[in-house]
Amino acid sequence: MASRKIVLGLPKGSLQETTFKLFEKAGFRIRARSRSYYPEIDDEEIQPILMRAQEIARYVEQGVLDAGLTGADWIEENNAKVVDVADLIYSKESMRPVRWVLAAPENGKIKSVKDLEGKRVATEVVNITKKYLRKNGVKADVEFSWGATEVKPPLLADAIVEVTETGSSLRANKLKIIDTLMESNTKLIANKKSWADKGKKEKIREIVMLLEGALAAEEKVGLKMNVPCKKLDDVLKILPALNKPTISSLSDCDWVAIETVVDERVVREIIPELKKKGAEGIIEYSLNKIIS
């Protein structure tokens, strides 16, 4: 039997906690000891290693890692030749992509990318920024930023290219967004040789299925209720569902049980309506995974 054991790179830093929670929701128990780069996981076929997301794509390409979770931005920044297995849309603060944006002082003279001619731009994504400037026919000095990029304009840089989810940090530092270079989300990637290995490929696909199931369950809940048969049509009209509700018979032939999955944000609106329509014994419960 082909070996299914894989070395899996997990992002250390801002994404670490969110990634660990996602794995736990997917069914994996994972724990990292203080200052250790080798987390413990209750799956003998996975050897996780913590490292900076910026480096994971490079080590996957080189075969040091069989697979890893990193951003589309770092794959592009490293120009890494890897297998793009799956998009996993989550970030440190939300379940949506992040953006790399060009930003400059609110009251400054830089209004567009063209105004960067001959100027200095600070960023962590040097290659992405240089490619963006070339595309726009602009020559500017691009320097690597080791951190705290938002505080560099106007003294240490004329503009920056920085990642943002909400833009709040940029606004707090009196910077305005001039343009968006790219959107990025977390991806699960694989080494080409590992992906060609039947056992490793099978294991990676199983991990992806469970992670995607956990993400699909985010912001959704399950609902159960009992409904009089004569009120069933009225209840179904106001009940959104992932596909179609499950309707089961009860010992009392005048009643049925309904079970479905709905967006959590609408629950507070529809539960009072369900009650008005005759539903009883309404139960809301959390979900770990939804496997399509």
Summary of the structure (lengths in Angstrom):
residues: 292
radius of gyration: 24.3
end to end distance: 28.3
largest distance: 79.6
contacts: 916
relative contact order: 0.15
helix: 34%
strand: 33%
